[in-house]
């Protein structure tokens, strides 16, 4: 590979990706046919290790239980750039009918993490040859358990995966964008995802004598309506948040006021400030319901993943790199309230999250769908985009 000048770096990356793309597709299909969930990605990690052995890239296994961390040293001292891909599948029965469809009942790569794993292997292959021109190092992080309540990112961080990193990149295939296009967002790339459980405790009694009881169902109904003001009257509209009660249960028959009623919900926010404001408002509203309705409330508020905040400098440099590699095919996308545990890395180091178009012509796919079929060309395109970003960030 010719890496003598910056002017030919794009052509060098393109040539390298063209040479390895068929092999990356085969790796993706092998992983797709053998999906693994959560931290139980031993086979997938084995595939990654075998590919890194072929490339001569040193790595460590068992990071965050089943994750892998590989290192590529540049030709001169400089910062450490971390690039992360997730490896785990979902508990979904695949319905694609593809020749390489899941061979494991009830498990499927319906979010494209097989795409991500193959893409990062490709990034490693390209950057291994470009290493002499890099000022610094590249850390490839292959992560388990992105789709589970217990975060694989958090587990890998505990085991040192982010130690010494100065900046970080992650990426996700996007079936809402045509293959060959890329997306980004200023500020939050994804939202936080917290949960709450409320048990409203009243006093049971006969439905015909409500004055002798303390009705937890009525109190819960007030609580549901009050929670709607968290977003409309507490959160800055420019920041964005969602509060949803997804479950309410109380009572067993027509004529008995029960002792308890339970609610379960989720809170999504696109900034740390909105996240904190939502939690404080919910706690305040629950206390108010106790006072006004004569009940007691047990609130279990669980913090999940934080919002994934894009660092302006890393974003600007990466978007410029993608444009330099492909032209004007990278655009700001529409904000949403999905969650992503790469946010734990973004809390520690300046980070950027790239969207990689993966839509097949004539299809209208969605993530977490049993018939999800991303365009495999996004593997090579993603590898080229990330490799070029790494070169620019470490030049």
ABEGO torsion letter per residue (X at the ends): XBAABAAAAAAAAAAAAAAAAAAAAAAAAAAAABBBBEABAAAAAAAAAAAAAAAGBBBBBGBGGABBBBBBBBABBEBBBBBBBBABBBBBBBAAGBAABBABBGBBBAAGAAAAAAAAAAAAAAAAAAAAABBEBBBBBBBBGAABABBAAAAAAAAGAABGBABBBBBBBBAABBBGBBBBBBEBABBBBBBBBBBBBBBBBBAABAAABBBAAAAAAAAAAAAAAAAAAABBAAAEBBBBBABBBBEABAABBBABBBBBBBBBBABAAAAAAAAAAAAAAAAAAAAAAGBBBBBBBBBBBBBBBBBAAAAAAAAAAAAAAAEBABBBBBBBABBBAAAAAAAABBBBBBBBBABBBGBBBBBGBAABBBBAAAAAAAAAAAAAAAAAAAX
